[in-house]
Amino acid sequence: MLGAIVCLMTVPGISGATPNPGNLVLAQDSDVAVIFVSSNCGYTNPFRLDSPISISMGDKSTNPGTTFSLGTFSAGTELIFAIESDDGTFYTGPASRNSDNYIHADVTGSYGNWLISWEDLKNGGDNDYNDIVFRAMATPVGTPVPEFPSPAVPMILAGLIGGCALFATRKAH
């Protein structure tokens, strides 16, 4: 449900606002994953992690919610993402990384939970920053993952309780 809310909030983009180039530098050794949120673009727009290593992830046809595990990276590593449109390849970070000297990735959120919204046209295009939207997550190495019981456990218990109740009801009659 939260993913749907995020998608609805990001589709309109920031139209006309000044994009935030963000700071995607890891403060701790972290496991990094990307979750695709949405797309609203005419180009295919393949997207990838460009640095410290290149990992292709998807494009505009990727299903929302698709998760890409990118691996473990050391503290101090800057994550640089990129999209490729018919207008060129554009990168997260300062405008100077892009051939048109324009910020193409608006980065919002807090450390380790960044929402990255892209503009895929040169010189800001339509400034909607909704062409490709994904969430980059950095989880410090060693962070315990909460364990949840298997969905089968409550169902088995319910079946046992129901069976006992049925048996008790039949025995009483």
C-alpha positions, 0 to 999 in steps of 0.5 A, a space after each residue: 500500500 505504501 508503494 502505491 502512495 509513493 507512486 501517486 505522490 511522485 507521478 506528478 513530479 516537481 514540475 518547475 521546482 529546483 531539483 535536489 541532486 542529493 548526496 548518495 554517499 554511504 556512511 557505513 558498509 551497506 547492502 544496497 537495493 533498488 525498488 522500482 516505483 514508476 515511469 511516465 515517459 516516452 523513451 525506454 529509459 534503461 536505468 543502472 547503477 553506474 558507479 562504483 560498478 555498472 549494474 543494469 537494472 531495468 527500464 520503463 517497462 519494469 513492474 513497480 515493486 521490482 527489487 534489484 539487490 546491488 550488493 554490499 558497498 564500503 563506507 565512503 562509496 558514492 552511488 552514482 545512478 544513470 538513465 539513458 534516454 534518446 537525449 543522452 545519458 544522465 547521472 545522479 549528482 551535480 549538474 556538471 556530470 551531465 552533458 547539458 549541465 542540468 540536474 536530471 535526478 531529484 533525490 529526496 528522502 533521508 539517508 539510506 532511503 532515497 527516492 530518485 526521480 528522473 527528468 529524461 530530456 535535455 535542458 530540463 525538458 518538461 521538468 516533471 521528474 517522473 520519467 523514471 522513479 525508483 527508491 535506493 535503500 542502503 541497509 548497514 551490514 549486520 542490521 538484523 532483519 526482523 523475522 516474521 512467522 511463516 503465514 502457514 503457522 497461524 493457518 495450521 494453528 487455526 486448523 487445529 483449533 477449528 478441528 478440536 472445536 468440531 470434534 468437541 461439538 460432535 462428541 457433545 451431541 
